[in-house]
Amino acid sequence: MKGLIYKDFCIVLRTCKIALIIIEIGLFGMMAVVTLANTDEPVYMLPVVFNIIFGMAMELFALSHDEQSGWLRQGFTMPLHRLECYHARIAMHFLCTAAMAVMGIFIALISALAFGEFTLAIFGWLFSAAGIGILVSSLTGICINALCIRLGLAKTGMIFSISWILISLGCTADAFRTCFETDAASILTLTIVAVIALIVTSVLYVMGRKWIKEKEL
């Protein structure tokens, strides 16, 4: 399974290594602009959030390559269980997201130290944002992996694009609604959303295991 993860990493790095350099330089420049604008609270979590989102997208490069080259047709002929291919892709998604989160923390810490805004509170917020982001990304990666096996990359991308828009609109509406709610109501809402996300992820993980076993060459 290590070889499968290494294969995906090589595909990802070959595809987007230039983009990685440009993104990190751009994020540092963005933090400089935000800080020099004399804002009261520089948003040092932005590099972490942006990097995690890009880390989530890395899996799509590997999926696209495998789908276009017909790699699964060849991969399934190797002396590997199909579930190894399935779990290797999930592991690769987690590692990509974690690595990008670390890079985001690094950029944020350098920015905070360079512009004299480093505090223990910022340090804590950075690691909290990274932890939550990695968790959300891991759940999303499981769902993407399962749906791509069943529906293909194009249809899966469409589903998640629509879902992303709906979630964004829902978060915007919830931000206005929480202004008039108690803390208990907000906690209940977050709990319900978290439970639903875990149930959906668990179901898709199980279904993905079934689909990859049944996938025709």
SERO-4910 file (N, C-alpha, C, O; in steps of 0.05 Angstrom, whole numbers):
BEGIN
 pado doro    nc1    nc2    nc3   cac1   cac2   cac3    cc1    cc2    cc3    oc1    oc2    oc3
  Met    A     17    -24      0      0      0      0     17     25      0      9     46     -9
  Lys    A     42     23     11     60     46     10     66     55    -18     68     78    -24
  Gly    A     69     35    -36     74     41    -64     52     56    -77     56     73    -93
  Leu    A     27     49    -70      3     63    -81      3     92    -72     -3    110    -87
  Ile    A      9     97    -46      9    124    -35     32    140    -49     28    163    -56
  Tyr    A     55    127    -52     78    141    -65     71    148    -94     78    170   -103
  Lys    A     57    130   -108     49    136   -135     31    161   -137     36    179   -153
  Asp    A     12    163   -119     -6    186   -118      9    211   -111      3    233   -123
  Phe    A     28    210    -92     44    233    -85     60    243   -109     62    267   -113
  Cys    A     72    224   -124     87    232   -148     70    246   -168     78    266   -180
  Ile    A     45    236   -172     27    249   -191     20    277   -182     20    296   -198
  Val    A     13    280   -156      5    305   -145     28    326   -147     24    348   -156
  Leu    A     52    318   -139     75    336   -139     82    344   -167     89    368   -172
  Arg    A     81    326   -186     87    332   -214     67    352   -225     73    368   -242
  Thr    A     42    349   -216     20    365   -227     20    393   -216     14    413   -230
  Cys    A     25    396   -190     20    422   -177     43    433   -160     38    449   -142
  Lys    A     67    424   -166     90    434   -149     94    464   -153    101    478   -134
  Ile    A     91    474   -178     94    503   -183     72    518   -168     77    539   -157
  Ala    A     47    507   -170     24    520   -156     29    522   -126     21    542   -113
  Leu    A     42    502   -114     47    502    -86     65    525    -78     60    539    -58
  Ile    A     86    530    -94    105    551    -88     91    578    -91     94    596    -73
  Ile    A     75    582   -112     61    607   -117     41    613    -95     39    635    -85
  Ile    A     26    592    -86      6    595    -66     19    604    -39      8    622    -26
  Glu    A     41    592    -31     53    598     -6     64    627     -6     62    641     14
  Ile    A     77    635    -28     87    662    -31     63    682    -30     65    703    -17
  Gly    A     42    675    -44     18    692    -45      6    695    -17     -3    717    -10
  Leu    A      5    673     -2     -7    674     25     10    692     43     -1    707     59
  Phe    A     37    690     41     54    707     58     50    736     50     48    754     68
  Gly    A     48    742     24     42    769     15     15    779     25     13    803     33
  Met    A     -5    762     25    -31    769     35    -30    777     64    -42    796     73
  Met    A    -15    761     80    -13    767    108      1    793    113     -5    808    132
  Ala    A     21    799     96     35    825     98     16    848     93     16    868    107
  Val    A     -1    845     72    -20    867     65    -40    871     88    -46    893     95
  Val    A    -50    848     99    -70    850    120    -58    864    145    -71    880    157
  Thr    A    -34    856    151    -21    868    175    -14    897    172    -19    913    189
  Leu    A     -3    904    149      5    931    144    -19    950    140    -16    974    141
  Ala    A    -42    938    136    -67    954    134    -76    964    161    -97    977    164
  Asn    A    -61    956    182    -68    965    210    -95    955    219   -109    969    233
  Thr    A   -102    931    212   -126    919    222   -122    910    251    -99    904    259
  Asp    A   -143    910    266   -140    904    295   -134    874    299   -120    867    318
  Glu    A   -145    857    283   -142    828    286   -134    815    260   -151    806    245
  Pro    A   -108    813    255    -98    800    231   -108    771    230   -107    757    250
  Val    A   -118    763    207   -130    736    205   -108    716    198   -103    709    175
  Tyr    A    -94    706    219    -72    688    215    -81    659    209    -65    642    202
  Met    A   -106    654    212   -116    628    206   -121    624    176   -124    601    167
  Leu    A   -121    645    160   -126    643    131   -106    625    117   -115    608    101
  Pro    A    -80    627    122    -62    608    108    -68    579    114    -66    562     97
  Val    A    -76    573    139    -83    545    146   -107    536    131   -107    514    120
  Val    A   -128    553    131   -153    545    118   -149    542     88   -158    522     76
  Phe    A   -135    561     75   -131    559     46   -114    534     39   -120    521     19
  Asn    A    -93    529     55    -77    506     49    -92    480     52    -88    461     37
  Ile    A   -109    478     72   -125    453     76   -144    449     53   -147    427     44
  Ile    A   -156    471     44   -174    469     20   -159    459     -4   -169    442    -19
  Phe    A   -135    470     -8   -118    461    -31   -110    432    -27   -108    416    -46
  Gly    A   -104    424     -2    -97    396      4   -120    377     -3   -115    355    -12
  Met    A   -144    386      2   -168    370     -5   -169    366    -35   -178    345    -44
  Ala    A   -161    386    -50   -163    385    -79   -141    367    -92   -144    358   -114
  Met    A   -120    362    -76    -98    346    -87   -107    319    -96    -98    308   -116
  Glu    A   -126    307    -80   -135    280    -87   -147    280   -115   -146    259   -129
  Leu    A   -160    302   -123   -173    302   -149   -153    299   -172   -160    288   -193
  Phe    A   -128    310   -168   -108    306   -189   -102    277   -193   -100    267   -216
  Ala    A    -98    262   -171    -92    234   -173   -116    218   -184   -112    201   -201
  Leu    A   -140    225   -176   -163    212   -186   -167    217   -216   -174    198   -231
  Ser    A   -162    241   -224   -165    248   -253   -144    232   -269   -151    222   -291
  His    A   -120    231   -259    -99    216   -274   -107    187   -277   -104    175   -298
  Asp    A   -116    175   -255   -123    146   -255   -146    141   -274   -147    121   -288
  Glu    A   -166    160   -274   -189    156   -291   -182    159   -320   -192    144   -337
  Gln    A   -166    178   -327   -159    183   -355   -140    162   -366   -142    155   -390
  Ser    A   -122    152   -349   -103    132   -359   -113    103   -356   -100     85   -365
  Gly    A   -136    100   -343   -147     73   -339   -130     57   -320   -127     32   -323
  Trp    A   -118     70   -300    -99     57   -282   -113     34   -266   -101     13   -261
  Leu    A   -138     39   -257   -151     18   -241   -153     -9   -256   -150    -30   -244
  Arg    A   -157     -7   -282   -158    -32   -298   -132    -48   -295   -132    -72   -294
  Gln    A   -109    -33   -295    -83    -46   -292    -78    -52   -262    -67    -73   -256
  Gly    A    -85    -33   -245    -80    -36   -217    -93    -60   -204    -82    -73   -187
  Phe    A   -117    -66   -214   -132    -89   -202   -120   -116   -211   -127   -137   -200
  Thr    A   -102   -115   -231    -89   -140   -239    -64   -146   -222    -52   -167   -224
  Met    A    -55   -126   -205    -32   -131   -188    -39   -148   -165    -63   -151   -158
  Pro    A    -19   -160   -152    -25   -178   -129    -32   -162   -104    -19   -165    -83
  Leu    A    -52   -145   -106    -62   -128    -84    -92   -132    -81   -106   -135   -101
  His    A   -101   -131    -57   -130   -131    -53   -141   -104    -61   -128    -84    -57
  Arg    A   -165   -105    -71   -177    -80    -80   -181    -60    -57   -179    -36    -61
  Leu    A   -185    -70    -33   -188    -53    -10   -162    -38     -3   -163    -16      9
  Glu    A   -139    -49    -11   -114    -35     -7   -113    -10    -25   -104     11    -16
  Cys    A   -123    -12    -50   -125     12    -67   -144     32    -55   -139     56    -56
  Tyr    A   -166     22    -44   -186     39    -32   -175     55     -8   -178     79     -6
  His    A   -162     40     10   -151     53     35   -127     70     29   -121     90     43
  Ala    A   -111     63      8    -88     79      2    -96    107     -7    -82    126     -1
  Arg    A   -118    109    -22   -127    135    -31   -137    152     -8   -132    176     -7
  Ile    A   -150    139     11   -160    154     35   -136    163     52   -135    186     61
  Ala    A   -116    146     55    -92    153     70    -77    176     56    -67    194     69
  Met    A    -75    175     29    -61    196     14    -75    223     18    -62    243     21
  His    A   -102    223     18   -117    247     22   -111    259     49   -107    283     52
  Phe    A   -111    242     70   -105    251     97    -77    263     99    -73    284    111
  Leu    A    -57    249     87    -29    259     88    -26    285     73    -11    303     83
  Cys    A    -38    288     50    -37    313     35    -48    336     51    -37    358     53
  Thr    A    -72    331     63    -84    352     79    -68    360    103    -64    383    109
  Ala    A    -57    339    117    -41    345    141    -15    360    133     -8    379    147
  Ala    A     -2    352    111     22    366    103     16    395     95     32    413    102
  Met    A     -6    400     82    -13    427     74    -21    444     99    -15    468    100
  Ala    A    -33    431    119    -40    445    144    -14    454    158    -13    476    169
  Val    A      6    436    158     31    443    171     44    466    156     55    485    169
  Met    A     43    466    130     54    488    115     39    514    121     51    536    122
  Gly    A     12    512    124     -3    536    131      4    547    158      6    571    161
  Ile    A      8    529    177     16    538    204     44    552    202     48    572    215
  Phe    A     62    540    187     89    551    183     87    580    172    101    598    182
  Ile    A     72    583    151     69    610    139     57    630    159     66    652    161
  Ala    A     36    621    173     23    638    193     42    646    215     42    669    223
  Leu    A     57    627    225     76    633    247     98    652    238    105    671    252
  Ile    A    108    648    214    129    666    203    117    694    201    130    714    207
  Ser    A     92    696    191     80    722    188     76    736    215     81    759    218
  Ala    A     66    720    234     62    731    261     88    741    274     88    762    286
  Leu    A    109    725    271    135    733    282    147    757    267    158    775    279
  Ala    A    143    758    241    155    779    225    142    806    230    155    827    230
  Phe    A    115    805    235    101    830    239     94    836    268     78    854    274
  Gly    A    107    821    286    104    827    315     77    822    326     68    836    345
  Glu    A     62    803    315     35    797    325     33    770    338     11    760    344
  Phe    A     56    757    343     55    730    354     47    729    383     60    743    400
  Thr    A     26    714    390     17    711    417     10    681    421      6    667    401
  Leu    A      7    673    446     -1    645    451    -30    640    441    -36    618    433
  Ala    A    -46    661    442    -74    658    432    -74    652    402    -89    634    393
  Ile    A    -57    666    386    -55    660    358    -45    632    353    -54    618    335
  Phe    A    -25    624    369    -13    598    366    -35    576    371    -37    557    356
  Gly    A    -51    580    391    -73    561    397    -94    561    375   -103    539    368
  Trp    A   -101    584    365   -121    585    344   -111    571    319   -127    558    305
  Leu    A    -86    574    312    -75    561    288    -77    531    290    -86    518    271
  Phe    A    -69    519    312    -70    490    315    -99    480    317   -105    458    309
  Ser    A   -117    497    329   -145    489    330   -157    488    302   -171    470    295
  Ala    A   -151    509    286   -161    511    259   -150    487    242   -165    475    226
  Ala    A   -124    481    246   -113    458    231   -126    432    239   -131    416    221
  Gly    A   -130    428    265   -142    403    274   -171    399    263   -178    378    253
  Ile    A   -187    420    265   -214    419    254   -214    415    224   -230    400    213
  Gly    A   -196    430    211   -195    428    181   -187    400    172   -198    390    153
  Ile    A   -168    388    185   -159    361    178   -181    341    182   -185    323    166
  Leu    A   -196    344    204   -219    326    210   -240    328    188   -249    308    177
  Val    A   -248    353    182   -268    357    161   -258    347    134   -274    334    119
  Ser    A   -233    352    128   -222    343    102   -221    312    101   -226    301     79
  Ser    A   -214    299    123   -213    270    123   -241    258    117   -243    239    102
  Leu    A   -261    269    130   -288    259    125   -296    264     96   -309    247     83
  Thr    A   -289    288     86   -296    294     58   -281    276     39   -292    267     18
  Gly    A   -256    269     45   -240    252     28   -252    224     26   -252    212      4
  Ile    A   -262    213     48   -276    187     47   -300    188     29   -304    169     13
  Cys    A   -315    209     31   -339    212     14   -332    214    -16   -344    201    -33
  Ile    A   -311    230    -22   -303    234    -50   -293    208    -61   -300    200    -84
  Asn    A   -277    194    -45   -266    168    -55   -287    148    -62   -286    135    -82
  Ala    A   -307    146    -44   -329    126    -49   -346    134    -73   -352    117    -90
  Leu    A   -353    159    -75   -370    168    -97   -356    167   -124   -368    161   -145
  Cys    A   -330    172   -124   -315    170   -150   -314    142   -160   -315    137   -185
  Ile    A   -313    122   -143   -314     94   -151   -341     88   -164   -342     73   -184
  Arg    A   -362     98   -153   -389     92   -162   -397    109   -186   -409     99   -205
  Leu    A   -392    135   -185   -403    154   -204   -382    165   -224   -390    175   -245
  Gly    A   -357    163   -217   -336    176   -234   -330    204   -223   -345    216   -208
  Leu    A   -307    215   -233   -298    240   -222   -316    264   -230   -321    282   -214
  Ala    A   -326    264   -255   -341    287   -264   -367    290   -248   -373    312   -239
  Lys    A   -382    268   -245   -407    270   -230   -402    276   -200   -417    291   -187
  Thr    A   -381    264   -189   -374    270   -161   -367    299   -157   -375    311   -137
  Gly    A   -351    310   -176   -344    338   -174   -368    356   -175   -370    376   -161
  Met    A   -388    349   -192   -412    364   -194   -428    363   -167   -438    384   -158
  Ile    A   -429    339   -156   -444    336   -130   -431    353   -108   -445    367    -93
  Phe    A   -405    352   -107   -392    367    -85   -391    397    -91   -391    413    -72
  Ser    A   -391    405   -116   -393    434   -122   -420    445   -113   -422    466   -100
  Ile    A   -441    430   -119   -468    438   -110   -470    438    -80   -481    456    -67
  Ser    A   -459    417    -67   -459    415    -38   -444    438    -25   -453    449     -5
  Trp    A   -421    445    -37   -405    467    -27   -421    493    -27   -420    509     -8
  Ile    A   -435    498    -50   -451    523    -52   -473    523    -31   -478    543    -18
  Leu    A   -487    500    -28   -509    499     -8   -498    502     20   -511    516     37
  Ile    A   -475    490     26   -464    493     53   -456    522     58   -460    533     80
  Ser    A   -444    535     38   -436    563     41   -460    581     46   -459    598     63
  Leu    A   -481    576     30   -506    592     35   -517    586     62   -527    604     76
  Gly    A   -517    561     71   -527    554     97   -511    566    119   -523    576    139
  Cys    A   -485    567    116   -468    580    137   -473    610    138   -473    621    160
  Thr    A   -477    622    115   -483    651    115   -510    656    129   -512    675    145
  Ala    A   -530    640    122   -556    644    135   -554    638    165   -567    652    181
  Asp    A   -538    618    173   -536    612    201   -521    634    216   -527    639    240
  Ala    A   -502    647    203   -488    669    216   -507    692    224   -505    704    245
  Phe    A   -527    697    206   -547    717    213   -566    707    234   -574    722    252
  Arg    A   -573    682    232   -593    671    251   -582    669    279   -596    673    299
  Thr    A   -556    662    282   -545    659    309   -542    685    324   -539    685    348
  Cys    A   -545    707    310   -544    733    324   -568    736    342   -568    751    361
  Phe    A   -590    720    337   -614    723    352   -620    697    369   -641    694    380
  Glu    A   -600    680    370   -604    655    385   -587    654    410   -568    669    413
  Thr    A   -593    635    427   -577    631    451   -554    612    444   -554    599    423
  Asp    A   -534    611    462   -511    593    457   -520    564    457   -508    548    442
  Ala    A   -539    557    473   -549    529    474   -560    520    447   -555    498    438
  Ala    A   -575    538    434   -586    532    408   -564    528    387   -566    511    370
  Ser    A   -543    545    388   -521    543    370   -506    516    373   -499    503    354
  Ile    A   -502    509    398   -488    484    404   -504    460    394   -493    441    383
  Leu    A   -531    461    398   -548    440    388   -546    437    358   -545    415    347
  Thr    A   -547    460    344   -545    459    315   -519    447    305   -519    430    287
  Leu    A   -497    455    318   -471    444    310   -469    414    316   -457    399    300
  Thr    A   -481    406    338   -481    377    345   -496    361    324   -487    340    315
  Ile    A   -520    371    316   -536    357    296   -521    355    269   -521    334    257
  Val    A   -508    377    261   -493    377    236   -470    357    237   -465    343    218
  Ala    A   -456    357    260   -433    338    263   -442    309    262   -429    292    250
  Val    A   -465    303    275   -475    276    275   -483    267    247   -477    245    238
  Ile    A   -497    285    233   -505    279    205   -480    274    187   -480    255    171
  Ala    A   -460    291    191   -435    288    175   -422    261    180   -412    248    162
  Leu    A   -421    253    205   -408    227    212   -424    204    201   -412    184    192
  Ile    A   -450    206    202   -467    184    192   -464    181    162   -460    159    152
  Val    A   -464    204    147   -461    204    118   -434    192    111   -432    176     92
  Thr    A   -413    201    125   -386    192    119   -383    162    124   -371    148    108
  Ser    A   -395    152    146   -393    124    153   -407    107    132   -397     86    123
  Val    A   -431    116    123   -446    101    103   -431    100     77   -430     79     64
  Leu    A   -420    123     68   -405    124     43   -380    107     44   -371     96     24
  Tyr    A   -367    107     67   -343     90     70   -349     61     66   -336     47     51
  Val    A   -371     52     79   -379     24     76   -388     18     47   -380     -3     36
  Met    A   -403     36     36   -412     32      8   -388     32    -11   -388     17    -31
  Gly    A   -368     49     -6   -344     50    -23   -329     24    -23   -320     15    -44
  Arg    A   -327     11      1   -315    -15      2   -330    -35    -15   -317    -52    -28
  Lys    A   -356    -34    -15   -372    -52    -30   -369    -46    -60   -367    -65    -76
  Trp    A   -370    -21    -67   -369    -13    -96   -342    -21   -109   -341    -30   -132
  Ile    A   -320    -17    -94   -294    -23   -106   -290    -53   -110   -277    -62   -128
  Lys    A   -303    -70    -92   -302    -99    -96   -318   -107   -120   -311   -127   -133
  Glu    A   -340    -93   -125   -358   -100   -147   -351    -87   -174   -363    -93   -194
  Lys    A   -332    -68   -173   -326    -52   -197   -316    -70   -219   -297    -86   -215
  Glu    A   -328    -67   -243   -319    -83   -266   -296    -70   -279   -293    -45   -280
  Leu    A   -278    -87   -290   -254    -77   -304   -261    -68   -332   -244    -59   -347
***
